[in-house]
Amino acid sequence: DFLSVINPESLVIKQGFAEPSLKDAVAGKAFQFEREGYFCLDSRHSTAEKPVFNRTVGLRDTWAKVGE
């Protein structure tokens, strides 16, 4: 069962604000969310009222290295 090896902490649901143009987002196109990473629209779970974006690439945290 592949679900037994998935990190239970991998699902993070956040609420936020976005540019109005994202209401026209289509599945398969990537968007950069400032200081967060790159995201794609989830075609399975999104609705017009509640769009769902999945992070595909996170950004490196260079500030963590500065503190070391």
mmJSON file of the N, C-alpha and C atoms, coordinates in Angstrom:
{"data_MODEL":{"atom_site":{
"group_PDB":["ATOM","ATOM","ATOM","ATOM","ATOM","ATOM","ATOM","ATOM","ATOM","ATOM","ATOM","ATOM","ATOM","ATOM","ATOM","ATOM","ATOM","ATOM","ATOM","ATOM","ATOM","ATOM","ATOM","ATOM","ATOM","ATOM","ATOM","ATOM","ATOM","ATOM","ATOM","ATOM","ATOM","ATOM","ATOM","ATOM","ATOM","ATOM","ATOM","ATOM","ATOM","ATOM","ATOM","ATOM","ATOM","ATOM","ATOM","ATOM","ATOM","ATOM","ATOM","ATOM","ATOM","ATOM","ATOM","ATOM","ATOM","ATOM","ATOM","ATOM","ATOM","ATOM","ATOM","ATOM","ATOM","ATOM","ATOM","ATOM","ATOM","ATOM","ATOM","ATOM","ATOM","ATOM","ATOM","ATOM","ATOM","ATOM","ATOM","ATOM","ATOM","ATOM","ATOM","ATOM","ATOM","ATOM","ATOM","ATOM","ATOM","ATOM","ATOM","ATOM","ATOM","ATOM","ATOM","ATOM","ATOM","ATOM","ATOM","ATOM","ATOM","ATOM","ATOM","ATOM","ATOM","ATOM","ATOM","ATOM","ATOM","ATOM","ATOM","ATOM","ATOM","ATOM","ATOM","ATOM","ATOM","ATOM","ATOM","ATOM","ATOM","ATOM","ATOM","ATOM","ATOM","ATOM","ATOM","ATOM","ATOM","ATOM","ATOM","ATOM","ATOM","ATOM","ATOM","ATOM","ATOM","ATOM","ATOM","ATOM","ATOM","ATOM","ATOM","ATOM","ATOM","ATOM","ATOM","ATOM","ATOM","ATOM","ATOM","ATOM","ATOM","ATOM","ATOM","ATOM","ATOM","ATOM","ATOM","ATOM","ATOM","ATOM","ATOM","ATOM","ATOM","ATOM","ATOM","ATOM","ATOM","ATOM","ATOM","ATOM","ATOM","ATOM","ATOM","ATOM","ATOM","ATOM","ATOM","ATOM","ATOM","ATOM","ATOM","ATOM","ATOM","ATOM","ATOM","ATOM","ATOM","ATOM","ATOM","ATOM","ATOM","ATOM","ATOM","ATOM","ATOM","ATOM","ATOM","ATOM","ATOM","ATOM","ATOM","ATOM"],
"id":[1,2,3,4,5,6,7,8,9,10,11,12,13,14,15,16,17,18,19,20,21,22,23,24,25,26,27,28,29,30,31,32,33,34,35,36,37,38,39,40,41,42,43,44,45,46,47,48,49,50,51,52,53,54,55,56,57,58,59,60,61,62,63,64,65,66,67,68,69,70,71,72,73,74,75,76,77,78,79,80,81,82,83,84,85,86,87,88,89,90,91,92,93,94,95,96,97,98,99,100,101,102,103,104,105,106,107,108,109,110,111,112,113,114,115,116,117,118,119,120,121,122,123,124,125,126,127,128,129,130,131,132,133,134,135,136,137,138,139,140,141,142,143,144,145,146,147,148,149,150,151,152,153,154,155,156,157,158,159,160,161,162,163,164,165,166,167,168,169,170,171,172,173,174,175,176,177,178,179,180,181,182,183,184,185,186,187,188,189,190,191,192,193,194,195,196,197,198,199,200,201,202,203,204],
"type_symbol":["N","C","C","N","C","C","N","C","C","N","C","C","N","C","C","N","C","C","N","C","C","N","C","C","N","C","C","N","C","C","N","C","C","N","C","C","N","C","C","N","C","C","N","C","C","N","C","C","N","C","C","N","C","C","N","C","C","N","C","C","N","C","C","N","C","C","N","C","C","N","C","C","N","C","C","N","C","C","N","C","C","N","C","C","N","C","C","N","C","C","N","C","C","N","C","C","N","C","C","N","C","C","N","C","C","N","C","C","N","C","C","N","C","C","N","C","C","N","C","C","N","C","C","N","C","C","N","C","C","N","C","C","N","C","C","N","C","C","N","C","C","N","C","C","N","C","C","N","C","C","N","C","C","N","C","C","N","C","C","N","C","C","N","C","C","N","C","C","N","C","C","N","C","C","N","C","C","N","C","C","N","C","C","N","C","C","N","C","C","N","C","C","N","C","C","N","C","C","N","C","C","N","C","C"],
"label_atom_id":["N","CA","C","N","CA","C","N","CA","C","N","CA","C","N","CA","C","N","CA","C","N","CA","C","N","CA","C","N","CA","C","N","CA","C","N","CA","C","N","CA","C","N","CA","C","N","CA","C","N","CA","C","N","CA","C","N","CA","C","N","CA","C","N","CA","C","N","CA","C","N","CA","C","N","CA","C","N","CA","C","N","CA","C","N","CA","C","N","CA","C","N","CA","C","N","CA","C","N","CA","C","N","CA","C","N","CA","C","N","CA","C","N","CA","C","N","CA","C","N","CA","C","N","CA","C","N","CA","C","N","CA","C","N","CA","C","N","CA","C","N","CA","C","N","CA","C","N","CA","C","N","CA","C","N","CA","C","N","CA","C","N","CA","C","N","CA","C","N","CA","C","N","CA","C","N","CA","C","N","CA","C","N","CA","C","N","CA","C","N","CA","C","N","CA","C","N","CA","C","N","CA","C","N","CA","C","N","CA","C","N","CA","C","N","CA","C","N","CA","C","N","CA","C","N","CA","C","N","CA","C","N","CA","C","N","CA","C"],
"label_alt_id":[null,null,null,null,null,null,null,null,null,null,null,null,null,null,null,null,null,null,null,null,null,null,null,null,null,null,null,null,null,null,null,null,null,null,null,null,null,null,null,null,null,null,null,null,null,null,null,null,null,null,null,null,null,null,null,null,null,null,null,null,null,null,null,null,null,null,null,null,null,null,null,null,null,null,null,null,null,null,null,null,null,null,null,null,null,null,null,null,null,null,null,null,null,null,null,null,null,null,null,null,null,null,null,null,null,null,null,null,null,null,null,null,null,null,null,null,null,null,null,null,null,null,null,null,null,null,null,null,null,null,null,null,null,null,null,null,null,null,null,null,null,null,null,null,null,null,null,null,null,null,null,null,null,null,null,null,null,null,null,null,null,null,null,null,null,null,null,null,null,null,null,null,null,null,null,null,null,null,null,null,null,null,null,null,null,null,null,null,null,null,null,null,null,null,null,null,null,null,null,null,null,null,null,null],
"label_comp_id":["ASP","ASP","ASP","PHE","PHE","PHE","LEU","LEU","LEU","SER","SER","SER","VAL","VAL","VAL","ILE","ILE","ILE","ASN","ASN","ASN","PRO","PRO","PRO","GLU","GLU","GLU","SER","SER","SER","LEU","LEU","LEU","VAL","VAL","VAL","ILE","ILE","ILE","LYS","LYS","LYS","GLN","GLN","GLN","GLY","GLY","GLY","PHE","PHE","PHE","ALA","ALA","ALA","GLU","GLU","GLU","PRO","PRO","PRO","SER","SER","SER","LEU","LEU","LEU","LYS","LYS","LYS","ASP","ASP","ASP","ALA","ALA","ALA","VAL","VAL","VAL","ALA","ALA","ALA","GLY","GLY","GLY","LYS","LYS","LYS","ALA","ALA","ALA","PHE","PHE","PHE","GLN","GLN","GLN","PHE","PHE","PHE","GLU","GLU","GLU","ARG","ARG","ARG","GLU","GLU","GLU","GLY","GLY","GLY","TYR","TYR","TYR","PHE","PHE","PHE","CYS","CYS","CYS","LEU","LEU","LEU","ASP","ASP","ASP","SER","SER","SER","ARG","ARG","ARG","HIS","HIS","HIS","SER","SER","SER","THR","THR","THR","ALA","ALA","ALA","GLU","GLU","GLU","LYS","LYS","LYS","PRO","PRO","PRO","VAL","VAL","VAL","PHE","PHE","PHE","ASN","ASN","ASN","ARG","ARG","ARG","THR","THR","THR","VAL","VAL","VAL","GLY","GLY","GLY","LEU","LEU","LEU","ARG","ARG","ARG","ASP","ASP","ASP","THR","THR","THR","TRP","TRP","TRP","ALA","ALA","ALA","LYS","LYS","LYS","VAL","VAL","VAL","GLY","GLY","GLY","GLU","GLU","GLU"],
"label_asym_id":["A","A","A","A","A","A","A","A","A","A","A","A","A","A","A","A","A","A","A","A","A","A","A","A","A","A","A","A","A","A","A","A","A","A","A","A","A","A","A","A","A","A","A","A","A","A","A","A","A","A","A","A","A","A","A","A","A","A","A","A","A","A","A","A","A","A","A","A","A","A","A","A","A","A","A","A","A","A","A","A","A","A","A","A","A","A","A","A","A","A","A","A","A","A","A","A","A","A","A","A","A","A","A","A","A","A","A","A","A","A","A","A","A","A","A","A","A","A","A","A","A","A","A","A","A","A","A","A","A","A","A","A","A","A","A","A","A","A","A","A","A","A","A","A","A","A","A","A","A","A","A","A","A","A","A","A","A","A","A","A","A","A","A","A","A","A","A","A","A","A","A","A","A","A","A","A","A","A","A","A","A","A","A","A","A","A","A","A","A","A","A","A","A","A","A","A","A","A","A","A","A","A","A","A"],
"label_entity_id":["1","1","1","1","1","1","1","1","1","1","1","1","1","1","1","1","1","1","1","1","1","1","1","1","1","1","1","1","1","1","1","1","1","1","1","1","1","1","1","1","1","1","1","1","1","1","1","1","1","1","1","1","1","1","1","1","1","1","1","1","1","1","1","1","1","1","1","1","1","1","1","1","1","1","1","1","1","1","1","1","1","1","1","1","1","1","1","1","1","1","1","1","1","1","1","1","1","1","1","1","1","1","1","1","1","1","1","1","1","1","1","1","1","1","1","1","1","1","1","1","1","1","1","1","1","1","1","1","1","1","1","1","1","1","1","1","1","1","1","1","1","1","1","1","1","1","1","1","1","1","1","1","1","1","1","1","1","1","1","1","1","1","1","1","1","1","1","1","1","1","1","1","1","1","1","1","1","1","1","1","1","1","1","1","1","1","1","1","1","1","1","1","1","1","1","1","1","1","1","1","1","1","1","1"],
"label_seq_id":[1,1,1,2,2,2,3,3,3,4,4,4,5,5,5,6,6,6,7,7,7,8,8,8,9,9,9,10,10,10,11,11,11,12,12,12,13,13,13,14,14,14,15,15,15,16,16,16,17,17,17,18,18,18,19,19,19,20,20,20,21,21,21,22,22,22,23,23,23,24,24,24,25,25,25,26,26,26,27,27,27,28,28,28,29,29,29,30,30,30,31,31,31,32,32,32,33,33,33,34,34,34,35,35,35,36,36,36,37,37,37,38,38,38,39,39,39,40,40,40,41,41,41,42,42,42,43,43,43,44,44,44,45,45,45,46,46,46,47,47,47,48,48,48,49,49,49,50,50,50,51,51,51,52,52,52,53,53,53,54,54,54,55,55,55,56,56,56,57,57,57,58,58,58,59,59,59,60,60,60,61,61,61,62,62,62,63,63,63,64,64,64,65,65,65,66,66,66,67,67,67,68,68,68],
"pdbx_PDB_ins_code":[null,null,null,null,null,null,null,null,null,null,null,null,null,null,null,null,null,null,null,null,null,null,null,null,null,null,null,null,null,null,null,null,null,null,null,null,null,null,null,null,null,null,null,null,null,null,null,null,null,null,null,null,null,null,null,null,null,null,null,null,null,null,null,null,null,null,null,null,null,null,null,null,null,null,null,null,null,null,null,null,null,null,null,null,null,null,null,null,null,null,null,null,null,null,null,null,null,null,null,null,null,null,null,null,null,null,null,null,null,null,null,null,null,null,null,null,null,null,null,null,null,null,null,null,null,null,null,null,null,null,null,null,null,null,null,null,null,null,null,null,null,null,null,null,null,null,null,null,null,null,null,null,null,null,null,null,null,null,null,null,null,null,null,null,null,null,null,null,null,null,null,null,null,null,null,null,null,null,null,null,null,null,null,null,null,null,null,null,null,null,null,null,null,null,null,null,null,null,null,null,null,null,null,null],
"Cartn_x":[0.846,0.0,0.893,0.85,1.735,1.416,0.203,-0.152,0.622,1.129,1.872,3.244,3.741,5.056,4.974,3.763,3.592,3.666,4.384,4.537,3.179,2.658,1.363,1.394,2.579,2.719,2.822,2.69,2.886,1.681,0.526,-0.655,-0.761,-0.616,-0.74,-1.778,-2.846,-3.902,-3.78,-3.519,-3.387,-4.444,-4.841,-5.752,-4.972,-5.173,-4.438,-5.164,-4.474,-5.009,-4.137,-4.748,-4.01,-4.472,-3.691,-4.046,-5.375,-6.227,-7.51,-7.366,-6.248,-6.065,-5.989,-5.711,-5.636,-6.995,-8.076,-9.389,-9.524,-8.675,-8.688,-7.61,-7.004,-5.927,-6.456,-5.594,-5.94,-4.935,-5.391,-4.517,-3.372,-2.19,-1.025,-0.11,-0.573,0.253,0.81,2.091,2.744,2.678,2.567,2.534,3.533,4.247,5.153,4.428,4.35,3.797,4.982,4.96,6.101,6.6,7.889,8.605,8.132,7.37,6.879,7.384,7.205,7.615,6.711,6.737,5.932,4.77,3.61,2.377,1.613,0.827,-0.071,-1.479,-2.452,-3.847,-4.177,-4.847,-5.273,-6.599,-6.571,-7.777,-8.819,-8.407,-9.336,-10.092,-9.423,-10.024,-10.435,-10.108,-10.439,-11.887,-12.449,-13.755,-13.604,-14.6,-14.544,-14.493,-15.158,-15.188,-13.941,-13.355,-12.182,-11.132,-10.283,-9.216,-8.185,-7.629,-6.609,-5.351,-4.24,-2.956,-2.006,-1.309,-0.334,1.072,1.902,3.287,4.058,4.711,5.511,6.994,7.428,8.831,8.871,9.561,9.735,10.96,11.026,12.187,13.185,14.454,15.494,15.432,15.721,15.741,17.187,17.62,19.002,19.229,18.171,18.331,18.751,18.368,18.772,20.288,20.912,22.368,23.072,22.465,23.072,23.203,22.232,22.24,23.251,23.821,24.783,26.168],
"Cartn_y":[-1.183,0.0,1.248,2.034,3.196,4.286,4.324,5.35,5.193,4.002,3.776,4.45,4.839,5.478,6.979,7.521,8.955,9.698,10.79,11.623,12.22,11.914,12.465,13.984,14.567,16.018,16.717,15.968,16.569,17.38,17.158,17.931,19.137,20.317,21.564,22.41,22.726,23.541,24.945,25.898,27.296,28.117,29.171,30.115,31.381,31.973,33.185,34.042,35.054,35.973,35.902,36.078,35.964,37.041,37.197,38.136,37.717,38.661,38.328,37.515,37.66,36.935,35.422,34.962,33.519,32.836,33.606,32.978,32.363,32.786,32.245,31.185,30.711,29.72,28.424,27.776,26.487,25.44,24.212,23.114,22.966,22.667,22.454,23.655,24.828,26.026,26.302,26.647,26.905,28.389,28.664,30.028,30.143,31.271,31.493,32.327,31.795,32.543,33.139,34.445,35.183,34.616,34.346,33.836,32.459,31.757,30.429,29.347,29.55,28.539,28.557,27.445,27.309,26.363,26.728,25.999,25.757,24.682,24.373,24.191,24.551,24.383,22.897,22.501,21.11,20.929,20.248,20.115,19.205,18.389,17.45,18.082,18.918,19.429,20.9,21.61,23.036,23.244,24.323,24.793,26.276,26.857,28.286,29.121,28.65,29.385,29.147,27.951,27.595,26.921,27.718,27.101,26.441,25.339,24.609,24.575,25.039,25.027,24.104,23.26,22.338,22.857,22.872,23.314,22.233,22.637,21.697,21.869,23.104,23.382,24.442,24.14,25.121,25.971,27.126,27.996,27.699,27.857,27.646,28.759,28.414,29.395,29.821,30.901,31.351,32.026,32.523,33.159,32.15,30.906,29.876,29.717,29.844,29.72,30.938,32.112,33.335,33.254,32.651,32.553,31.564,30.713,29.706,30.263],
"Cartn_z":[0.0,0.0,0.0,-1.078,-1.193,-0.169,0.339,1.32,2.624,2.89,4.128,4.115,2.941,2.858,2.577,2.521,2.283,3.613,3.616,4.803,5.183,6.372,6.771,6.945,7.054,7.196,5.838,4.742,3.422,2.955,3.517,3.148,4.065,3.477,4.227,3.506,4.189,3.592,4.161,3.264,3.667,2.956,3.597,2.974,2.722,1.568,1.27,0.255,-0.182,-1.173,-2.41,-3.57,-4.825,-5.797,-6.828,-7.888,-8.526,-8.876,-9.503,-10.793,-11.484,-12.748,-12.548,-11.331,-11.083,-11.178,-11.195,-11.365,-12.752,-13.686,-15.044,-15.25,-14.169,-14.269,-14.875,-15.649,-16.245,-15.779,-15.702,-15.283,-16.277,-15.764,-16.61,-16.726,-16.315,-16.368,-14.977,-14.908,-13.618,-13.277,-11.989,-11.481,-10.342,-10.283,-9.161,-8.122,-6.912,-5.791,-5.053,-4.908,-4.374,-3.048,-2.998,-1.822,-1.363,-2.178,-1.803,-2.755,-4.057,-5.024,-6.238,-6.956,-8.166,-7.891,-8.41,-8.139,-9.433,-9.458,-10.573,-10.025,-10.836,-10.452,-10.363,-9.313,-9.135,-9.865,-10.993,-11.811,-11.167,-10.226,-9.594,-8.423,-7.644,-6.412,-6.463,-7.528,-7.625,-8.037,-7.525,-7.983,-8.3,-8.936,-9.253,-7.972,-6.923,-5.658,-4.818,-4.92,-4.115,-4.99,-5.616,-6.412,-5.495,-5.942,-5.191,-6.037,-5.463,-6.154,-5.406,-6.152,-5.577,-5.834,-4.791,-4.966,-5.706,-6.784,-7.566,-7.298,-7.01,-6.702,-5.612,-4.529,-3.463,-3.732,-3.114,-3.26,-2.154,-2.469,-1.455,-0.423,0.806,1.888,2.122,1.468,1.619,2.96,3.613,4.915,5.977,5.823,6.791,6.791,5.625,5.531,6.121,6.003,6.52,8.035,8.701,10.153,10.703,9.847,10.326,10.479],
"occupancy":[1.0,1.0,1.0,1.0,1.0,1.0,1.0,1.0,1.0,1.0,1.0,1.0,1.0,1.0,1.0,1.0,1.0,1.0,1.0,1.0,1.0,1.0,1.0,1.0,1.0,1.0,1.0,1.0,1.0,1.0,1.0,1.0,1.0,1.0,1.0,1.0,1.0,1.0,1.0,1.0,1.0,1.0,1.0,1.0,1.0,1.0,1.0,1.0,1.0,1.0,1.0,1.0,1.0,1.0,1.0,1.0,1.0,1.0,1.0,1.0,1.0,1.0,1.0,1.0,1.0,1.0,1.0,1.0,1.0,1.0,1.0,1.0,1.0,1.0,1.0,1.0,1.0,1.0,1.0,1.0,1.0,1.0,1.0,1.0,1.0,1.0,1.0,1.0,1.0,1.0,1.0,1.0,1.0,1.0,1.0,1.0,1.0,1.0,1.0,1.0,1.0,1.0,1.0,1.0,1.0,1.0,1.0,1.0,1.0,1.0,1.0,1.0,1.0,1.0,1.0,1.0,1.0,1.0,1.0,1.0,1.0,1.0,1.0,1.0,1.0,1.0,1.0,1.0,1.0,1.0,1.0,1.0,1.0,1.0,1.0,1.0,1.0,1.0,1.0,1.0,1.0,1.0,1.0,1.0,1.0,1.0,1.0,1.0,1.0,1.0,1.0,1.0,1.0,1.0,1.0,1.0,1.0,1.0,1.0,1.0,1.0,1.0,1.0,1.0,1.0,1.0,1.0,1.0,1.0,1.0,1.0,1.0,1.0,1.0,1.0,1.0,1.0,1.0,1.0,1.0,1.0,1.0,1.0,1.0,1.0,1.0,1.0,1.0,1.0,1.0,1.0,1.0,1.0,1.0,1.0,1.0,1.0,1.0,1.0,1.0,1.0,1.0,1.0,1.0],
"B_iso_or_equiv":[0.0,0.0,0.0,0.0,0.0,0.0,0.0,0.0,0.0,0.0,0.0,0.0,0.0,0.0,0.0,0.0,0.0,0.0,0.0,0.0,0.0,0.0,0.0,0.0,0.0,0.0,0.0,0.0,0.0,0.0,0.0,0.0,0.0,0.0,0.0,0.0,0.0,0.0,0.0,0.0,0.0,0.0,0.0,0.0,0.0,0.0,0.0,0.0,0.0,0.0,0.0,0.0,0.0,0.0,0.0,0.0,0.0,0.0,0.0,0.0,0.0,0.0,0.0,0.0,0.0,0.0,0.0,0.0,0.0,0.0,0.0,0.0,0.0,0.0,0.0,0.0,0.0,0.0,0.0,0.0,0.0,0.0,0.0,0.0,0.0,0.0,0.0,0.0,0.0,0.0,0.0,0.0,0.0,0.0,0.0,0.0,0.0,0.0,0.0,0.0,0.0,0.0,0.0,0.0,0.0,0.0,0.0,0.0,0.0,0.0,0.0,0.0,0.0,0.0,0.0,0.0,0.0,0.0,0.0,0.0,0.0,0.0,0.0,0.0,0.0,0.0,0.0,0.0,0.0,0.0,0.0,0.0,0.0,0.0,0.0,0.0,0.0,0.0,0.0,0.0,0.0,0.0,0.0,0.0,0.0,0.0,0.0,0.0,0.0,0.0,0.0,0.0,0.0,0.0,0.0,0.0,0.0,0.0,0.0,0.0,0.0,0.0,0.0,0.0,0.0,0.0,0.0,0.0,0.0,0.0,0.0,0.0,0.0,0.0,0.0,0.0,0.0,0.0,0.0,0.0,0.0,0.0,0.0,0.0,0.0,0.0,0.0,0.0,0.0,0.0,0.0,0.0,0.0,0.0,0.0,0.0,0.0,0.0,0.0,0.0,0.0,0.0,0.0,0.0],
"pdbx_formal_charge":[null,null,null,null,null,null,null,null,null,null,null,null,null,null,null,null,null,null,null,null,null,null,null,null,null,null,null,null,null,null,null,null,null,null,null,null,null,null,null,null,null,null,null,null,null,null,null,null,null,null,null,null,null,null,null,null,null,null,null,null,null,null,null,null,null,null,null,null,null,null,null,null,null,null,null,null,null,null,null,null,null,null,null,null,null,null,null,null,null,null,null,null,null,null,null,null,null,null,null,null,null,null,null,null,null,null,null,null,null,null,null,null,null,null,null,null,null,null,null,null,null,null,null,null,null,null,null,null,null,null,null,null,null,null,null,null,null,null,null,null,null,null,null,null,null,null,null,null,null,null,null,null,null,null,null,null,null,null,null,null,null,null,null,null,null,null,null,null,null,null,null,null,null,null,null,null,null,null,null,null,null,null,null,null,null,null,null,null,null,null,null,null,null,null,null,null,null,null,null,null,null,null,null,null],
"auth_seq_id":[1,1,1,2,2,2,3,3,3,4,4,4,5,5,5,6,6,6,7,7,7,8,8,8,9,9,9,10,10,10,11,11,11,12,12,12,13,13,13,14,14,14,15,15,15,16,16,16,17,17,17,18,18,18,19,19,19,20,20,20,21,21,21,22,22,22,23,23,23,24,24,24,25,25,25,26,26,26,27,27,27,28,28,28,29,29,29,30,30,30,31,31,31,32,32,32,33,33,33,34,34,34,35,35,35,36,36,36,37,37,37,38,38,38,39,39,39,40,40,40,41,41,41,42,42,42,43,43,43,44,44,44,45,45,45,46,46,46,47,47,47,48,48,48,49,49,49,50,50,50,51,51,51,52,52,52,53,53,53,54,54,54,55,55,55,56,56,56,57,57,57,58,58,58,59,59,59,60,60,60,61,61,61,62,62,62,63,63,63,64,64,64,65,65,65,66,66,66,67,67,67,68,68,68],
"auth_comp_id":["ASP","ASP","ASP","PHE","PHE","PHE","LEU","LEU","LEU","SER","SER","SER","VAL","VAL","VAL","ILE","ILE","ILE","ASN","ASN","ASN","PRO","PRO","PRO","GLU","GLU","GLU","SER","SER","SER","LEU","LEU","LEU","VAL","VAL","VAL","ILE","ILE","ILE","LYS","LYS","LYS","GLN","GLN","GLN","GLY","GLY","GLY","PHE","PHE","PHE","ALA","ALA","ALA","GLU","GLU","GLU","PRO","PRO","PRO","SER","SER","SER","LEU","LEU","LEU","LYS","LYS","LYS","ASP","ASP","ASP","ALA","ALA","ALA","VAL","VAL","VAL","ALA","ALA","ALA","GLY","GLY","GLY","LYS","LYS","LYS","ALA","ALA","ALA","PHE","PHE","PHE","GLN","GLN","GLN","PHE","PHE","PHE","GLU","GLU","GLU","ARG","ARG","ARG","GLU","GLU","GLU","GLY","GLY","GLY","TYR","TYR","TYR","PHE","PHE","PHE","CYS","CYS","CYS","LEU","LEU","LEU","ASP","ASP","ASP","SER","SER","SER","ARG","ARG","ARG","HIS","HIS","HIS","SER","SER","SER","THR","THR","THR","ALA","ALA","ALA","GLU","GLU","GLU","LYS","LYS","LYS","PRO","PRO","PRO","VAL","VAL","VAL","PHE","PHE","PHE","ASN","ASN","ASN","ARG","ARG","ARG","THR","THR","THR","VAL","VAL","VAL","GLY","GLY","GLY","LEU","LEU","LEU","ARG","ARG","ARG","ASP","ASP","ASP","THR","THR","THR","TRP","TRP","TRP","ALA","ALA","ALA","LYS","LYS","LYS","VAL","VAL","VAL","GLY","GLY","GLY","GLU","GLU","GLU"],
"auth_asym_id":["A","A","A","A","A","A","A","A","A","A","A","A","A","A","A","A","A","A","A","A","A","A","A","A","A","A","A","A","A","A","A","A","A","A","A","A","A","A","A","A","A","A","A","A","A","A","A","A","A","A","A","A","A","A","A","A","A","A","A","A","A","A","A","A","A","A","A","A","A","A","A","A","A","A","A","A","A","A","A","A","A","A","A","A","A","A","A","A","A","A","A","A","A","A","A","A","A","A","A","A","A","A","A","A","A","A","A","A","A","A","A","A","A","A","A","A","A","A","A","A","A","A","A","A","A","A","A","A","A","A","A","A","A","A","A","A","A","A","A","A","A","A","A","A","A","A","A","A","A","A","A","A","A","A","A","A","A","A","A","A","A","A","A","A","A","A","A","A","A","A","A","A","A","A","A","A","A","A","A","A","A","A","A","A","A","A","A","A","A","A","A","A","A","A","A","A","A","A","A","A","A","A","A","A"],
"auth_atom_id":["N","CA","C","N","CA","C","N","CA","C","N","CA","C","N","CA","C","N","CA","C","N","CA","C","N","CA","C","N","CA","C","N","CA","C","N","CA","C","N","CA","C","N","CA","C","N","CA","C","N","CA","C","N","CA","C","N","CA","C","N","CA","C","N","CA","C","N","CA","C","N","CA","C","N","CA","C","N","CA","C","N","CA","C","N","CA","C","N","CA","C","N","CA","C","N","CA","C","N","CA","C","N","CA","C","N","CA","C","N","CA","C","N","CA","C","N","CA","C","N","CA","C","N","CA","C","N","CA","C","N","CA","C","N","CA","C","N","CA","C","N","CA","C","N","CA","C","N","CA","C","N","CA","C","N","CA","C","N","CA","C","N","CA","C","N","CA","C","N","CA","C","N","CA","C","N","CA","C","N","CA","C","N","CA","C","N","CA","C","N","CA","C","N","CA","C","N","CA","C","N","CA","C","N","CA","C","N","CA","C","N","CA","C","N","CA","C","N","CA","C","N","CA","C","N","CA","C","N","CA","C","N","CA","C","N","CA","C"],
"pdbx_PDB_model_num":[1,1,1,1,1,1,1,1,1,1,1,1,1,1,1,1,1,1,1,1,1,1,1,1,1,1,1,1,1,1,1,1,1,1,1,1,1,1,1,1,1,1,1,1,1,1,1,1,1,1,1,1,1,1,1,1,1,1,1,1,1,1,1,1,1,1,1,1,1,1,1,1,1,1,1,1,1,1,1,1,1,1,1,1,1,1,1,1,1,1,1,1,1,1,1,1,1,1,1,1,1,1,1,1,1,1,1,1,1,1,1,1,1,1,1,1,1,1,1,1,1,1,1,1,1,1,1,1,1,1,1,1,1,1,1,1,1,1,1,1,1,1,1,1,1,1,1,1,1,1,1,1,1,1,1,1,1,1,1,1,1,1,1,1,1,1,1,1,1,1,1,1,1,1,1,1,1,1,1,1,1,1,1,1,1,1,1,1,1,1,1,1,1,1,1,1,1,1,1,1,1,1,1,1]
}}}
